[in-house]
Amino acid sequence: MISHEIRQAILAMKEKGLGLREISRVLKVSRNTLRRVLHEPQPKATGPVAKRQDEVIPLSPAIYRRCKGNADP
């Protein structure tokens, strides 16, 4: 089973245009695993998490400006 973090890294690297061999070397994952991750459908957030994201995402720019880019307000 591949972790969620690795799965997200694979998708991000592929989106940037990196090839399977390069991603495989960097993440130390087989190319067959990469192909499997890239071909399986991506789950969509549903339920309370999706609703929460819809409420928080519009607020993010205002929070970022208020914090001036720092994590602690």
N, C-alpha and C positions, 0 to 999 in steps of 0.2 A: 504494500500500500504506500502510495506516495503522499507526502504531507501537502497540506494546503499551501504552505509558503513556497515549496518547490514548484508546485503547479502554477502559482501566480508568477514566479520567476520565469518559468518556461514560456508562458504566454506573453509576458512583457518583452523578453528577449526576441521572441519570434516576431512580435509586432515591430520591433526596432529593425528587423531585417536580417538578423543573424541566421546562419545556416544551422542545420541539425548537428553537424559534427562539432561546430564551435560551442554550441549550447551544451552538447553532450560532454565535452571536455571540461568546460567551466563548472558545470553542476555535478559532474561525475555520475551521470545517469545514462543508461543505454539508449541508443537511437530508437530501438523498438518501443521503449517506454515513452520517449518523446512523441513518437508517432501516435501512440495510443492516447496520450493526453491531448494532443492537438486535434485528433479526430472525434473524440467523445464530446457530446454536447455539454455546454457549460451550464451549470445550475443557476437559476435565477432566484434572487432573494424573494421570499414570500412571507406573508404573515406579519407579526409584530415588528420584525427587523426591517422589512421593506417600508412599513409605515414610518418607522422611526427615522430611517434614512431620508425619506421624502420630507420630513420635518426639519432635519438638521442640515442637510446640504445647502438649502438657500441661506442659512444663517452663517455658514462657514466663512465667506469673505468678510463679513462684518466682524466676526470674532477674530479673524487673522489681523485685520487692520487695528482693532482695539488692542491686541497683544503686541503689535508692531513686529510680528514675525517670531516672537519668543514663545516658548511653551508655557511659561509662568506669567499670568496676567499681572 
